[in-house]
Amino acid sequence: INDSQQKFGSPIKNACNNLNIQVTYTDPSLDIVNRGSQVPLHSISIKVKSGSSTTPYECDSLDISPGQTATIDNINDKCGAPSEGTVVSIVPILKDDDGENYYCDKNEITDF
């Protein structure tokens, strides 16, 4: 993790702390609501359990602005994960001021 990454001129981890997203997972669809007032959600990484292993998969750009909702049908296909796998967690991804991805690992969602 690069502590020099910035969002809105401040360390990007501060933007992660200001995230307020709600996730509902009903296999195979995922609903994401960005309830925050400032921070757009660029994308997500899903962790998928298949057999005895858990593997992260980064989804394509979602770009969910504050106040918006997105529904992703067939989430495993959208993110390149095996269709028989089960989504066990979601990590929000922001874009920093330079356009680089930043994974908000401390905001990992496991309860949905």
C-alpha positions as CSV (number, residue, x, y, z in Angstrom):
1,I,0.0,0.0,0.0
2,N,1.4,3.3,-1.0
3,D,0.8,5.8,1.8
4,S,1.6,8.7,-0.6
5,Q,-1.5,8.1,-2.7
6,Q,-3.9,11.0,-2.5
7,K,-7.7,11.6,-2.9
8,F,-9.0,15.1,-2.8
9,G,-5.5,16.2,-1.7
10,S,-5.5,14.0,1.5
11,P,-4.1,10.5,2.1
12,I,-6.5,8.2,0.2
13,K,-6.9,6.0,3.3
14,N,-8.9,8.9,4.7
15,A,-11.3,8.6,1.7
16,C,-11.6,4.9,2.5
17,N,-12.7,5.8,6.0
18,N,-15.4,8.1,4.5
19,L,-16.8,5.3,2.4
20,N,-20.4,4.4,3.2
21,I,-21.5,1.5,1.0
22,Q,-24.2,-1.1,1.5
23,V,-23.9,-4.5,-0.3
24,T,-26.6,-7.1,-0.8
25,Y,-25.5,-10.4,-2.3
26,T,-28.2,-12.8,-3.7
27,D,-26.3,-15.3,-5.7
28,P,-25.5,-14.6,-8.5
29,S,-26.4,-10.8,-8.2
30,L,-24.8,-8.1,-6.2
31,D,-26.4,-4.8,-5.3
32,I,-24.2,-1.9,-4.2
33,V,-25.5,1.4,-2.8
34,N,-23.0,4.2,-2.4
35,R,-24.5,6.0,0.6
36,G,-21.5,8.4,1.0
37,S,-21.6,12.1,0.3
38,Q,-18.2,12.6,-1.4
39,V,-16.4,9.4,-2.5
40,P,-17.2,7.7,-5.7
41,L,-16.6,3.9,-5.7
42,H,-14.5,3.0,-8.7
43,S,-14.7,-0.8,-8.5
44,I,-14.6,-3.8,-6.2
45,S,-12.5,-6.8,-5.7
46,I,-14.4,-10.0,-4.7
47,K,-12.9,-12.9,-2.8
48,V,-14.4,-16.1,-4.0
49,K,-14.2,-19.5,-2.3
50,S,-14.0,-22.4,-4.6
51,G,-13.3,-25.8,-3.0
52,S,-10.7,-25.2,-0.2
53,S,-9.2,-22.0,-1.6
54,T,-10.2,-18.4,-1.6
55,T,-9.0,-16.1,-4.5
56,P,-9.5,-12.4,-5.1
57,Y,-10.8,-11.2,-8.5
58,E,-11.0,-7.5,-9.5
59,C,-14.1,-6.5,-11.3
60,D,-14.2,-4.1,-14.2
61,S,-14.8,-0.4,-13.6
62,L,-18.2,0.2,-11.9
63,D,-17.9,4.0,-11.1
64,I,-20.7,4.3,-8.6
65,S,-21.1,7.9,-7.6
66,P,-22.3,9.0,-4.2
67,G,-26.1,8.4,-3.9
68,Q,-26.1,5.9,-6.7
69,T,-27.0,2.2,-6.8
70,A,-25.6,-0.5,-9.1
71,T,-26.8,-4.0,-9.6
72,I,-24.3,-6.5,-11.0
73,D,-25.9,-9.6,-12.4
74,N,-23.8,-12.7,-12.6
75,I,-21.1,-11.2,-10.4
76,N,-18.7,-14.1,-10.8
77,D,-18.8,-13.8,-14.6
78,K,-18.4,-10.0,-14.4
79,C,-15.3,-10.3,-12.3
80,G,-13.7,-13.4,-14.0
81,A,-14.3,-15.7,-11.1
82,P,-15.4,-19.4,-11.4
83,S,-19.2,-19.7,-11.6
84,E,-19.3,-22.4,-9.0
85,G,-17.4,-20.2,-6.5
86,T,-19.1,-18.4,-3.6
87,V,-18.4,-14.7,-2.9
88,V,-17.2,-14.5,0.7
89,S,-16.0,-10.8,0.8
90,I,-15.8,-7.6,-1.1
91,V,-13.0,-5.0,-1.0
92,P,-13.9,-1.4,-2.3
93,I,-11.5,0.1,-4.8
94,L,-11.0,3.8,-5.2
95,K,-9.1,5.8,-7.8
96,D,-6.5,8.2,-6.4
97,D,-5.9,11.7,-7.7
98,D,-3.4,10.2,-10.3
99,G,-5.9,7.7,-11.6
100,E,-4.3,4.7,-9.8
101,N,-6.4,2.0,-8.1
102,Y,-6.3,1.9,-4.3
103,Y,-7.7,-1.1,-2.4
104,C,-9.5,-0.2,0.8
105,D,-8.5,-3.4,2.5
106,K,-9.6,-2.2,6.0
107,N,-13.1,-1.7,4.6
108,E,-13.5,-5.3,3.5
109,I,-17.2,-6.3,3.7
110,T,-18.0,-9.8,4.8
111,D,-21.5,-9.4,6.1
112,F,-24.0,-9.2,3.2
